[in-house]
Amino acid sequence: MYRIYSYAVSLFAALLLSGCSRRAATDPAPGEIRIEPSILTRAAGLYFEENDCIGLTVTRASGDYVRNGKMTYKGSAFVGDGLTWYGVQDETSTLTAYYPYAENGVEEGFSVAADQRGGCEASDLLGAVKENVLPASGAVKMIFHHLLSQLTVVVDNSSSSAVSEVVVSGFVPTATVDLASLSVTAREEVSPADVTAFEETPDKSYRLILVPQQRALTVTVFLEDGSSREKTLSETLLEGGKHYDLSVTLTDQTFDMTLSGEIGEWVDGGSLGGGELEPGDSSGSDVSDSPGSVLEYAGERYATTTVGGKTWMAENLRYQPATAEIGAGVWYPGDESQTAALGLLYDYATATAGASSVSGAAIQGICPSGWHLPTQEELQALVAEASADFVPDAGFWKDGGYNTSASYLLGGDATDARYCQSLKKKDQTLSVGEVQVDMGLSVRCVKD
């Protein structure tokens, strides 16, 4: 009996040791610095890719603890070789990060590539700042912002020859970078240079990244027959983090070029009206917006859009109220890694911050100041104007489980204590109806 008992104890100890060994091989090292990034979009796609590298600086009260530490993206977070936290657990620090990584950092300057025909990603400078960070075992969430300008040349070519390439001239290609304020300034001592654009669609669309500045901008379109057409826009202003569309109309006799429409943040479809910026730049604000641009709220940035005369968030809300816990009134859309793309899911009480409306009056709830949860009337107008793609496939929570058979946008109007209005997307069809108030649904806010 004793031998059986001893064998059982030995077997249990071996299994325990084996489990610890496996855990040590897969868990992050104690004190390791990890960065969980969030971005709206980037030149190369929608998110960071495996083995992308950033530079990280950790600044304590006594100075830089880490300076330009190289970190590599590993699927869900950036990790660094040997980058660990300092030992003072109650001392905060400021984290600044940028992409793409450069061995000498970016404080002395960053230059866009003169030849971007192979792609724009090497010129796509992103920056992130987070203050009052305590050493933590989990990953630190940081939001990366575009610091440069993106220009898309859209060609309407009716000439007898196809476009071979597009070159933009007149802009300085080098910037001084201030990561603390997430701003860049064109280096005046550097001469303007030619930048060749990336061909997105042959003979139709050409994209490039430029340093933000105000100068005369010259666009040259080279044709396959060996000829070229050139035109200059005087005093063109491009701002950091903005995306502009420049329309080119080309025939055998004419060459016209205009910046038309509305300015937009770095999301496809933005453009610049009349060659001049519209008011409403959101730099440095806690909450700011302009149609077709961006809303900044609680450290997150949301693209906005106009549908049926109303300004809507073009992304699902990702805000977690301080009083709400994951799993109790607010849920991840499947798992935490999907939050950046799909937002969080909220029950009615959490989304409305405890308020209720049965009269059609708008409720701010957890929306930013000047915005509100959509009313039933606004949801119905959205169904009439928007396509099904406006609502991402975030799924919903009900009765303790996550379900992907449909997706919803929660409305502020309550039918009674048990039901509220919502927009439902199922099989690419949108409709408005009632749902239970304890379900977890996506939230889109509407501007007052």
MOSUL-V219161 format. One record per residue. N is the residue number from 1. RES is the residue in one small letter. SS is DSSP state (alpha for helix, beta for strand, coil for the rest). Layout:
BEGIN
n:N res:RES ss:SS
n:N res:RES ss:SS
END
This chain:
BEGIN
n:1 res:m ss:coil
n:2 res:y ss:alpha
n:3 res:r ss:alpha
n:4 res:i ss:alpha
n:5 res:y ss:alpha
n:6 res:s ss:alpha
n:7 res:y ss:alpha
n:8 res:a ss:alpha
n:9 res:v ss:alpha
n:10 res:s ss:alpha
n:11 res:l ss:alpha
n:12 res:f ss:alpha
n:13 res:a ss:alpha
n:14 res:a ss:alpha
n:15 res:l ss:alpha
n:16 res:l ss:alpha
n:17 res:l ss:alpha
n:18 res:s ss:alpha
n:19 res:g ss:alpha
n:20 res:c ss:alpha
n:21 res:s ss:alpha
n:22 res:r ss:alpha
n:23 res:r ss:alpha
n:24 res:a ss:alpha
n:25 res:a ss:alpha
n:26 res:t ss:alpha
n:27 res:d ss:coil
n:28 res:p ss:coil
n:29 res:a ss:coil
n:30 res:p ss:coil
n:31 res:g ss:coil
n:32 res:e ss:beta
n:33 res:i ss:beta
n:34 res:r ss:beta
n:35 res:i ss:beta
n:36 res:e ss:beta
n:37 res:p ss:beta
n:38 res:s ss:beta
n:39 res:i ss:coil
n:40 res:l ss:coil
n:41 res:t ss:coil
n:42 res:r ss:beta
n:43 res:a ss:coil
n:44 res:a ss:coil
n:45 res:g ss:beta
n:46 res:l ss:coil
n:47 res:y ss:coil
n:48 res:f ss:coil
n:49 res:e ss:coil
n:50 res:e ss:coil
n:51 res:n ss:coil
n:52 res:d ss:coil
n:53 res:c ss:beta
n:54 res:i ss:beta
n:55 res:g ss:beta
n:56 res:l ss:beta
n:57 res:t ss:beta
n:58 res:v ss:beta
n:59 res:t ss:beta
n:60 res:r ss:beta
n:61 res:a ss:coil
n:62 res:s ss:coil
n:63 res:g ss:beta
n:64 res:d ss:beta
n:65 res:y ss:beta
n:66 res:v ss:beta
n:67 res:r ss:beta
n:68 res:n ss:beta
n:69 res:g ss:beta
n:70 res:k ss:beta
n:71 res:m ss:beta
n:72 res:t ss:beta
n:73 res:y ss:beta
n:74 res:k ss:coil
n:75 res:g ss:coil
n:76 res:s ss:coil
n:77 res:a ss:coil
n:78 res:f ss:beta
n:79 res:v ss:beta
n:80 res:g ss:beta
n:81 res:d ss:beta
n:82 res:g ss:beta
n:83 res:l ss:beta
n:84 res:t ss:beta
n:85 res:w ss:coil
n:86 res:y ss:coil
n:87 res:g ss:coil
n:88 res:v ss:coil
n:89 res:q ss:coil
n:90 res:d ss:coil
n:91 res:e ss:coil
n:92 res:t ss:coil
n:93 res:s ss:beta
n:94 res:t ss:beta
n:95 res:l ss:beta
n:96 res:t ss:beta
n:97 res:a ss:beta
n:98 res:y ss:beta
n:99 res:y ss:beta
n:100 res:p ss:coil
n:101 res:y ss:coil
n:102 res:a ss:coil
n:103 res:e ss:coil
n:104 res:n ss:coil
n:105 res:g ss:coil
n:106 res:v ss:coil
n:107 res:e ss:coil
n:108 res:e ss:coil
n:109 res:g ss:coil
n:110 res:f ss:beta
n:111 res:s ss:beta
n:112 res:v ss:coil
n:113 res:a ss:coil
n:114 res:a ss:coil
n:115 res:d ss:beta
n:116 res:q ss:coil
n:117 res:r ss:coil
n:118 res:g ss:coil
n:119 res:g ss:coil
n:120 res:c ss:coil
n:121 res:e ss:alpha
n:122 res:a ss:alpha
n:123 res:s ss:alpha
n:124 res:d ss:coil
n:125 res:l ss:coil
n:126 res:l ss:beta
n:127 res:g ss:beta
n:128 res:a ss:beta
n:129 res:v ss:beta
n:130 res:k ss:beta
n:131 res:e ss:beta
n:132 res:n ss:beta
n:133 res:v ss:beta
n:134 res:l ss:coil
n:135 res:p ss:coil
n:136 res:a ss:coil
n:137 res:s ss:coil
n:138 res:g ss:coil
n:139 res:a ss:coil
n:140 res:v ss:beta
n:141 res:k ss:beta
n:142 res:m ss:beta
n:143 res:i ss:beta
n:144 res:f ss:coil
n:145 res:h ss:beta
n:146 res:h ss:beta
n:147 res:l ss:coil
n:148 res:l ss:coil
n:149 res:s ss:beta
n:150 res:q ss:beta
n:151 res:l ss:beta
n:152 res:t ss:beta
n:153 res:v ss:beta
n:154 res:v ss:beta
n:155 res:v ss:beta
n:156 res:d ss:beta
n:157 res:n ss:beta
n:158 res:s ss:coil
n:159 res:s ss:coil
n:160 res:s ss:coil
n:161 res:s ss:coil
n:162 res:a ss:coil
n:163 res:v ss:beta
n:164 res:s ss:beta
n:165 res:e ss:beta
n:166 res:v ss:beta
n:167 res:v ss:beta
n:168 res:v ss:beta
n:169 res:s ss:beta
n:170 res:g ss:beta
n:171 res:f ss:beta
n:172 res:v ss:beta
n:173 res:p ss:coil
n:174 res:t ss:beta
n:175 res:a ss:beta
n:176 res:t ss:beta
n:177 res:v ss:beta
n:178 res:d ss:beta
n:179 res:l ss:coil
n:180 res:a ss:coil
n:181 res:s ss:coil
n:182 res:l ss:coil
n:183 res:s ss:beta
n:184 res:v ss:beta
n:185 res:t ss:beta
n:186 res:a ss:beta
n:187 res:r ss:coil
n:188 res:e ss:coil
n:189 res:e ss:coil
n:190 res:v ss:coil
n:191 res:s ss:coil
n:192 res:p ss:beta
n:193 res:a ss:beta
n:194 res:d ss:beta
n:195 res:v ss:beta
n:196 res:t ss:beta
n:197 res:a ss:coil
n:198 res:f ss:beta
n:199 res:e ss:beta
n:200 res:e ss:beta
n:201 res:t ss:beta
n:202 res:p ss:coil
n:203 res:d ss:coil
n:204 res:k ss:coil
n:205 res:s ss:beta
n:206 res:y ss:beta
n:207 res:r ss:beta
n:208 res:l ss:beta
n:209 res:i ss:beta
n:210 res:l ss:beta
n:211 res:v ss:coil
n:212 res:p ss:coil
n:213 res:q ss:beta
n:214 res:q ss:beta
n:215 res:r ss:beta
n:216 res:a ss:beta
n:217 res:l ss:beta
n:218 res:t ss:beta
n:219 res:v ss:beta
n:220 res:t ss:beta
n:221 res:v ss:beta
n:222 res:f ss:beta
n:223 res:l ss:beta
n:224 res:e ss:coil
n:225 res:d ss:coil
n:226 res:g ss:coil
n:227 res:s ss:coil
n:228 res:s ss:beta
n:229 res:r ss:beta
n:230 res:e ss:beta
n:231 res:k ss:beta
n:232 res:t ss:beta
n:233 res:l ss:beta
n:234 res:s ss:beta
n:235 res:e ss:beta
n:236 res:t ss:beta
n:237 res:l ss:beta
n:238 res:l ss:beta
n:239 res:e ss:coil
n:240 res:g ss:coil
n:241 res:g ss:coil
n:242 res:k ss:beta
n:243 res:h ss:beta
n:244 res:y ss:beta
n:245 res:d ss:beta
n:246 res:l ss:beta
n:247 res:s ss:beta
n:248 res:v ss:beta
n:249 res:t ss:beta
n:250 res:l ss:beta
n:251 res:t ss:coil
n:252 res:d ss:coil
n:253 res:q ss:coil
n:254 res:t ss:coil
n:255 res:f ss:beta
n:256 res:d ss:beta
n:257 res:m ss:beta
n:258 res:t ss:beta
n:259 res:l ss:beta
n:260 res:s ss:coil
n:261 res:g ss:coil
n:262 res:e ss:coil
n:263 res:i ss:coil
n:264 res:g ss:beta
n:265 res:e ss:beta
n:266 res:w ss:coil
n:267 res:v ss:coil
n:268 res:d ss:coil
n:269 res:g ss:coil
n:270 res:g ss:coil
n:271 res:s ss:coil
n:272 res:l ss:coil
n:273 res:g ss:coil
n:274 res:g ss:coil
n:275 res:g ss:coil
n:276 res:e ss:coil
n:277 res:l ss:coil
n:278 res:e ss:coil
n:279 res:p ss:coil
n:280 res:g ss:coil
n:281 res:d ss:coil
n:282 res:s ss:coil
n:283 res:s ss:coil
n:284 res:g ss:coil
n:285 res:s ss:coil
n:286 res:d ss:coil
n:287 res:v ss:coil
n:288 res:s ss:coil
n:289 res:d ss:coil
n:290 res:s ss:coil
n:291 res:p ss:coil
n:292 res:g ss:coil
n:293 res:s ss:coil
n:294 res:v ss:beta
n:295 res:l ss:beta
n:296 res:e ss:beta
n:297 res:y ss:beta
n:298 res:a ss:coil
n:299 res:g ss:coil
n:300 res:e ss:beta
n:301 res:r ss:beta
n:302 res:y ss:beta
n:303 res:a ss:beta
n:304 res:t ss:beta
n:305 res:t ss:beta
n:306 res:t ss:beta
n:307 res:v ss:beta
n:308 res:g ss:coil
n:309 res:g ss:coil
n:310 res:k ss:beta
n:311 res:t ss:beta
n:312 res:w ss:beta
n:313 res:m ss:beta
n:314 res:a ss:coil
n:315 res:e ss:coil
n:316 res:n ss:coil
n:317 res:l ss:coil
n:318 res:r ss:coil
n:319 res:y ss:coil
n:320 res:q ss:coil
n:321 res:p ss:coil
n:322 res:a ss:coil
n:323 res:t ss:coil
n:324 res:a ss:coil
n:325 res:e ss:beta
n:326 res:i ss:beta
n:327 res:g ss:coil
n:328 res:a ss:beta
n:329 res:g ss:beta
n:330 res:v ss:beta
n:331 res:w ss:beta
n:332 res:y ss:beta
n:333 res:p ss:coil
n:334 res:g ss:coil
n:335 res:d ss:coil
n:336 res:e ss:alpha
n:337 res:s ss:alpha
n:338 res:q ss:alpha
n:339 res:t ss:alpha
n:340 res:a ss:alpha
n:341 res:a ss:alpha
n:342 res:l ss:alpha
n:343 res:g ss:coil
n:344 res:l ss:beta
n:345 res:l ss:beta
n:346 res:y ss:beta
n:347 res:d ss:coil
n:348 res:y ss:alpha
n:349 res:a ss:alpha
n:350 res:t ss:alpha
n:351 res:a ss:alpha
n:352 res:t ss:coil
n:353 res:a ss:coil
n:354 res:g ss:coil
n:355 res:a ss:coil
n:356 res:s ss:coil
n:357 res:s ss:beta
n:358 res:v ss:coil
n:359 res:s ss:coil
n:360 res:g ss:coil
n:361 res:a ss:coil
n:362 res:a ss:coil
n:363 res:i ss:coil
n:364 res:q ss:coil
n:365 res:g ss:coil
n:366 res:i ss:coil
n:367 res:c ss:coil
n:368 res:p ss:coil
n:369 res:s ss:coil
n:370 res:g ss:coil
n:371 res:w ss:beta
n:372 res:h ss:beta
n:373 res:l ss:beta
n:374 res:p ss:coil
n:375 res:t ss:coil
n:376 res:q ss:alpha
n:377 res:e ss:alpha
n:378 res:e ss:alpha
n:379 res:l ss:alpha
n:380 res:q ss:alpha
n:381 res:a ss:alpha
n:382 res:l ss:alpha
n:383 res:v ss:alpha
n:384 res:a ss:alpha
n:385 res:e ss:alpha
n:386 res:a ss:coil
n:387 res:s ss:coil
n:388 res:a ss:alpha
n:389 res:d ss:alpha
n:390 res:f ss:alpha
n:391 res:v ss:coil
n:392 res:p ss:coil
n:393 res:d ss:coil
n:394 res:a ss:coil
n:395 res:g ss:coil
n:396 res:f ss:beta
n:397 res:w ss:beta
n:398 res:k ss:beta
n:399 res:d ss:coil
n:400 res:g ss:coil
n:401 res:g ss:beta
n:402 res:y ss:beta
n:403 res:n ss:beta
n:404 res:t ss:coil
n:405 res:s ss:coil
n:406 res:a ss:coil
n:407 res:s ss:beta
n:408 res:y ss:beta
n:409 res:l ss:beta
n:410 res:l ss:beta
n:411 res:g ss:beta
n:412 res:g ss:beta
n:413 res:d ss:beta
n:414 res:a ss:beta
n:415 res:t ss:coil
n:416 res:d ss:coil
n:417 res:a ss:coil
n:418 res:r ss:coil
n:419 res:y ss:beta
n:420 res:c ss:beta
n:421 res:q ss:beta
n:422 res:s ss:beta
n:423 res:l ss:beta
n:424 res:k ss:beta
n:425 res:k ss:beta
n:426 res:k ss:beta
n:427 res:d ss:coil
n:428 res:q ss:coil
n:429 res:t ss:beta
n:430 res:l ss:beta
n:431 res:s ss:beta
n:432 res:v ss:beta
n:433 res:g ss:beta
n:434 res:e ss:beta
n:435 res:v ss:beta
n:436 res:q ss:beta
n:437 res:v ss:coil
n:438 res:d ss:coil
n:439 res:m ss:coil
n:440 res:g ss:beta
n:441 res:l ss:beta
n:442 res:s ss:beta
n:443 res:v ss:coil
n:444 res:r ss:coil
n:445 res:c ss:beta
n:446 res:v ss:beta
n:447 res:k ss:beta
n:448 res:d ss:coil
END
